[in-house]
Amino acid sequence: MAENLDVNAKWDACLDLTVRRFVYSSLAGAFSGLLFFRTPVTRWASVAFGAGVGIGSAYTECSRIFYGSPTKLASPKPSNAPAQET
């Protein structure tokens, strides 16, 4: 039963995080579009870009919430062979 509550809490946190980041990033895109661009197409593109950044960052954070921090990639091992000079 406690596991079910934990999953529900994680979903609530992720939905809250996603909505907030989507709205804030879209507003930042709209503001920057009004500030920097003249045509409506580029203004809407900046809003869409901001929304995409917000959704992407929320997805990354939610995957960290559900699955923990990602494991580090193994660093390449140095070879024992001597360097060849040409």
C-alpha positions as CSV (number, residue, x, y, z in Angstrom):
1,M,0.0,0.0,0.0
2,A,2.8,2.4,0.8
3,E,4.4,1.7,-2.6
4,N,1.2,2.8,-4.3
5,L,1.2,6.1,-2.4
6,D,4.8,6.7,-3.3
7,V,4.0,6.2,-7.0
8,N,1.0,8.5,-6.7
9,A,3.2,11.1,-5.1
10,K,5.7,10.8,-7.9
11,W,3.0,11.2,-10.5
12,D,1.6,14.3,-8.8
13,A,5.1,15.8,-8.5
14,C,5.8,15.1,-12.2
15,L,2.5,16.6,-13.4
16,D,2.9,19.7,-11.3
17,L,6.5,20.1,-12.6
18,T,5.5,19.6,-16.2
19,V,2.6,22.1,-16.1
20,R,4.7,24.7,-14.4
21,R,7.7,24.3,-16.7
22,F,5.5,24.3,-19.8
23,V,3.7,27.5,-18.8
24,Y,6.8,29.4,-17.6
25,S,8.8,28.4,-20.6
26,S,6.0,29.3,-23.0
27,L,5.7,32.7,-21.3
28,A,9.4,33.3,-21.6
29,G,9.2,32.4,-25.3
30,A,6.3,34.7,-25.8
31,F,8.1,37.6,-24.1
32,S,11.3,37.0,-26.0
33,G,9.3,36.7,-29.3
34,L,7.7,40.0,-28.6
35,L,11.0,41.6,-27.7
36,F,13.2,40.3,-30.6
37,F,11.0,39.3,-33.6
38,R,8.6,41.2,-35.8
39,T,6.7,38.6,-37.8
40,P,4.0,36.5,-36.1
41,V,5.5,33.3,-37.5
42,T,8.8,33.8,-35.7
43,R,7.0,34.9,-32.5
44,W,5.0,31.6,-32.5
45,A,8.1,29.7,-33.2
46,S,9.8,31.2,-30.1
47,V,6.7,30.2,-28.1
48,A,6.9,26.7,-29.4
49,F,10.6,26.5,-28.8
50,G,10.1,27.7,-25.2
51,A,7.3,25.1,-24.7
52,G,9.6,22.4,-26.1
53,V,12.4,23.3,-23.7
54,G,9.9,23.2,-20.8
55,I,8.5,19.8,-21.7
56,G,12.0,18.4,-22.3
57,S,13.4,19.6,-19.0
58,A,10.3,18.3,-17.2
59,Y,10.7,14.9,-18.9
60,T,14.3,14.8,-17.8
61,E,13.5,15.6,-14.2
62,C,10.5,13.2,-14.1
63,S,12.7,10.4,-15.4
64,R,15.1,11.2,-12.6
65,I,12.3,11.2,-10.1
66,F,11.0,7.8,-11.2
67,Y,14.2,6.0,-12.1
68,G,16.9,7.8,-10.0
69,S,19.9,9.5,-11.3
70,P,21.4,8.0,-14.4
71,T,24.5,5.8,-14.1
72,K,27.8,7.2,-15.3
73,L,29.2,5.9,-18.5
74,A,32.4,3.8,-18.1
75,S,35.5,5.8,-18.9
76,P,37.7,4.3,-21.6
77,K,40.6,2.3,-20.3
78,P,44.0,3.5,-21.4
79,S,45.8,0.9,-23.6
80,N,49.2,-0.5,-22.6
81,A,50.4,-0.4,-26.2
82,P,53.1,2.3,-26.9
83,A,52.1,5.2,-29.1
84,Q,53.1,4.9,-32.7
85,E,55.1,7.7,-34.2
86,T,54.8,8.3,-38.0
